[in-house]
Amino acid sequence: MNRLVLKATLAARGALRYTPAGLPALDLSLAHASELSHEGQTRRVTLELKALVIGEKVADVQRLQLGTEAVFAGFLAAARNGRGLLFHITELA
């Protein structure tokens, strides 16, 4: 199963573009920070993740102000250039 649910802050949003199929698409950058317990130790976790939203969810993401925290859900895939991962957002809460 490939499913990711992440509470994150909208750190950056690219310009609206369209896929070859004509669907709206937005490139995003999400920032996450939390404290987790692992092996009895508290660990501070911070990360920035490149993300993409395509289709009807684009309008939902466009309404978010930069710096807004939300829960994003979707799946991970290889980035377009084949280097690194890209979080494909399919749900927003």
C-alpha positions in Angstrom: 0.0 0.0 0.0 1.3 3.5 -0.9 -0.6 6.1 1.2 0.8 9.1 3.0 -1.1 11.3 5.4 0.8 14.3 6.6 0.0 17.3 8.7 2.0 20.1 7.2 2.3 23.8 6.4 1.9 25.1 2.9 5.4 26.6 2.4 5.3 27.5 -1.3 2.9 27.2 -4.2 3.9 27.4 -7.9 1.9 29.0 -10.7 -1.2 27.3 -11.9 -0.4 25.2 -15.0 -2.3 22.5 -17.0 -1.4 18.9 -17.8 -1.3 17.7 -21.4 -4.8 16.3 -20.7 -6.0 19.8 -19.7 -6.2 19.2 -16.0 -5.2 22.1 -13.6 -2.0 21.3 -11.7 0.0 23.0 -8.9 3.5 22.3 -7.6 3.8 22.8 -3.9 6.3 22.7 -1.1 5.1 21.4 2.3 6.9 21.8 5.6 6.4 19.5 8.6 7.7 19.6 12.2 6.8 17.3 15.0 8.1 15.4 18.0 7.8 11.6 18.0 8.7 8.9 20.4 11.0 6.2 18.9 12.6 3.5 20.9 11.8 5.3 24.1 13.4 8.5 23.0 11.8 11.7 21.9 12.9 12.8 18.4 12.2 16.1 16.7 11.4 15.5 13.0 11.4 18.3 10.4 11.2 18.0 6.7 10.3 19.8 3.5 8.6 17.8 0.8 7.8 18.6 -2.8 4.1 17.9 -3.7 1.8 18.0 -6.6 -2.0 18.4 -6.7 -3.9 17.8 -10.0 -7.6 18.2 -10.9 -10.5 19.3 -8.7 -8.4 19.5 -5.5 -6.4 22.4 -7.0 -9.1 24.8 -6.1 -9.0 23.7 -2.4 -5.3 24.2 -2.3 -5.5 27.6 -4.0 -7.8 28.8 -1.1 -5.1 28.0 1.5 -2.9 30.9 2.5 0.9 30.3 2.5 1.8 29.3 6.1 -1.5 27.5 6.7 -1.4 24.1 8.3 -3.6 21.3 6.9 -3.7 17.6 6.6 -2.7 16.4 3.2 -3.3 12.8 2.0 -2.2 11.0 -1.1 0.6 8.8 -2.4 4.4 8.9 -3.1 5.9 8.5 -6.6 9.2 9.2 -8.3 9.7 12.9 -9.2 9.3 13.8 -12.9 13.1 13.9 -13.3 13.5 10.5 -11.6 15.4 12.0 -8.7 13.7 12.0 -5.3 10.1 11.6 -4.3 7.0 13.6 -5.1 3.9 13.6 -2.9 0.8 13.4 -5.0 -2.1 15.0 -3.0 -5.5 13.4 -3.5 -7.2 14.7 -0.3 -7.1 17.8 1.8 -8.6 18.1 5.3 
